[in-house]
Amino acid sequence: MELRQMEYFIAVCDYGGVTLAAEALFLTPQALSKSIRKLEEELGCPLFVRGKNGLTLTPFGEKALEEMRRLVGEYQNVKQRLRQVAAQENGLIRLSCGHGVPNALPLDALRTELLPGGITLDVVELPDLLAEEMVQREMVDLGLSVGLPQFPALFQYTLLRRFRLCAVVSKRHPFAARRSLSVRDLAGEKVVAKNAYFSSYHTLEEEAQRQGITLTYALQSPDEIRWLRLVESGEGVGIGVPFMDNSKLSSSQNIVSLPFEEELPWEVYLITRKGHYLSPAAQALVAQLRSWQALSS
């Protein structure tokens, strides 16, 4: 029994028949039917009942499909992991990071610094929870997550940088004259924030619930342009982090940031999946990133 035969059998089941499966596999229906019959002969039991209405899985066929999906899936996982190992050995290290992390850490400078040594750092910026999921599923080698991992037992993690969430308002907003805000001040205001794929949303919601406050949102989106427009026009109170003053959003002269009185952390962690292969170059990069702990504030 060959991997190709199992893939053909799965395709026939998925496409509901030989004709469509053969077209998808770029085979003739005759060649595909021959492969299925040969597989049945090798297994010593029919996989399908062949009737006027097409093919129907036998009870044995249903069990075979379950087992073959598992085997083919594991094969694909092994192949993907080995490709990642080969990529690391050839100098490519993949890193996922939470949205906004490249503004908080000098990743561009690090990438430039690594190039003369033959190391390419491939950085993908994603919503916080998706960036963590990429590390969990071993689709990348390293991650820079915002907040502690959801499943900490799966990861090695190190706190690199600590910030606190702040409120951002138009200079025309009544809050602009304040020196700080409490989450309680947001009751009755329209909040401009990111959505549930971001740690900042959950941090804010958890504190509001703790204080018995229901927040009303004018925006729940990672769209920074809409975020800025709503805040600038005074249509809501934005939720941000202090380093935004050094980002492209600070090009606006019409907004001010105010610290929250509560402790609302926005923290960057270096995370690696336990058991994930790391080449010597990747291990050296991990050590270098961990040295950034001195930047924590």
RADA-V383747 format. One record per pair of residues at least 6 apart in sequence whose ideal C-beta (glycine too) atoms are under 7 Angstrom apart, sorted by the first residue. I is the first residue (numbers start at 1). J is the second residue. Records with the same first field share a line. If there is no record, write none. Layout:
I: J / J
This chain:
1: 39 / 42
3: 72 / 75
5: 35 / 39
6: 68 / 71 / 72
7: 72
8: 25 / 32 / 35 / 36
9: 36 / 39 / 47 / 68
10: 65 / 68 / 69 / 72
11: 21 / 24 / 25
12: 18 / 21 / 36 / 55
13: 57 / 65
15: 21 / 24
17: 54 / 55
18: 29 / 32 / 33
19: 29
21: 32
22: 28 / 29 / 32
25: 32
36: 47
39: 47
40: 46 / 47
43: 64
45: 60
46: 58 / 60
47: 57 / 58 / 60 / 61 / 64
48: 55 / 56 / 57 / 58 / 61
49: 56 / 58
57: 65
81: 138
84: 141
85: 277
88: 141 / 279 / 281 / 282
89: 279
91: 118 / 119 / 120 / 281
92: 120 / 122
93: 119 / 121 / 122 / 141 / 142 / 281 / 282 / 285
94: 122 / 140 / 141
95: 121 / 122 / 123 / 140 / 141 / 142 / 143 / 144
96: 124 / 126 / 131 / 134 / 135 / 140 / 143
97: 123 / 125 / 131 / 143 / 144
98: 128 / 131 / 144 / 145 / 146
99: 125 / 126 / 127 / 128 / 198 / 222
100: 241
101: 144 / 146 / 268
102: 125
103: 243 / 246 / 247
104: 161 / 163 / 243 / 268
105: 144 / 160 / 161 / 268 / 292
107: 123
110: 121
111: 121 / 123
114: 121
119: 281
126: 134
127: 197 / 198 / 222
128: 145 / 146 / 147 / 197 / 198 / 199
129: 197
130: 197
131: 143 / 145
132: 143 / 145 / 149 / 150 / 271
134: 140 / 143
135: 143 / 271 / 272 / 273
136: 151 / 154 / 273
138: 273 / 276
141: 276 / 278 / 282
142: 270 / 272 / 286
143: 271
144: 268 / 270
145: 269 / 271
146: 199 / 266 / 267 / 268
147: 199 / 267
148: 269
149: 155 / 157 / 271
154: 273 / 274
155: 271 / 272 / 273 / 274
156: 272 / 274
157: 269 / 270 / 271
158: 269 / 270 / 290 / 293
159: 267 / 269 / 293 / 296
160: 268 / 269 / 270 / 289 / 292 / 293 / 295 / 296
161: 267 / 268 / 295 / 296
162: 265 / 267 / 296 / 297
163: 241 / 242 / 243 / 266
164: 259 / 260 / 263 / 264 / 265 / 266
165: 200 / 203 / 204 / 239 / 241 / 260 / 264 / 266
166: 240 / 241 / 242 / 257 / 258 / 259 / 260
167: 175 / 181 / 237 / 238 / 239 / 257 / 258 / 260
168: 231 / 238 / 240 / 255 / 257
169: 175 / 176 / 231 / 237 / 238 / 255 / 256 / 258
170: 176 / 231 / 232 / 233 / 234 / 254 / 255
171: 254 / 255 / 256
172: 234
173: 234
175: 181 / 237 / 258
176: 256
178: 258
180: 258 / 259 / 260 / 261
181: 258 / 260 / 261
182: 260 / 261 / 262
183: 207 / 208 / 211 / 213 / 260 / 262
184: 211 / 213
186: 215 / 237
187: 213
189: 237
190: 216 / 217 / 218 / 235 / 236
191: 215 / 216 / 217 / 218 / 236 / 237 / 239
192: 218 / 219 / 227 / 230 / 231 / 236 / 237 / 238 / 239
193: 200 / 201 / 204 / 217 / 219 / 220 / 239
194: 200 / 201 / 220 / 221 / 222
195: 201 / 220 / 221 / 222
200: 239 / 266
203: 264 / 265
204: 239 / 264
205: 215
207: 262 / 264
208: 215
218: 230 / 235 / 236
219: 226 / 227 / 230 / 236
224: 249
227: 238
228: 249 / 252
230: 236
231: 238 / 255
232: 252 / 254 / 255
240: 257
241: 266
242: 257
244: 250 / 257
245: 257
270: 289 / 290
272: 278 / 286
278: 286
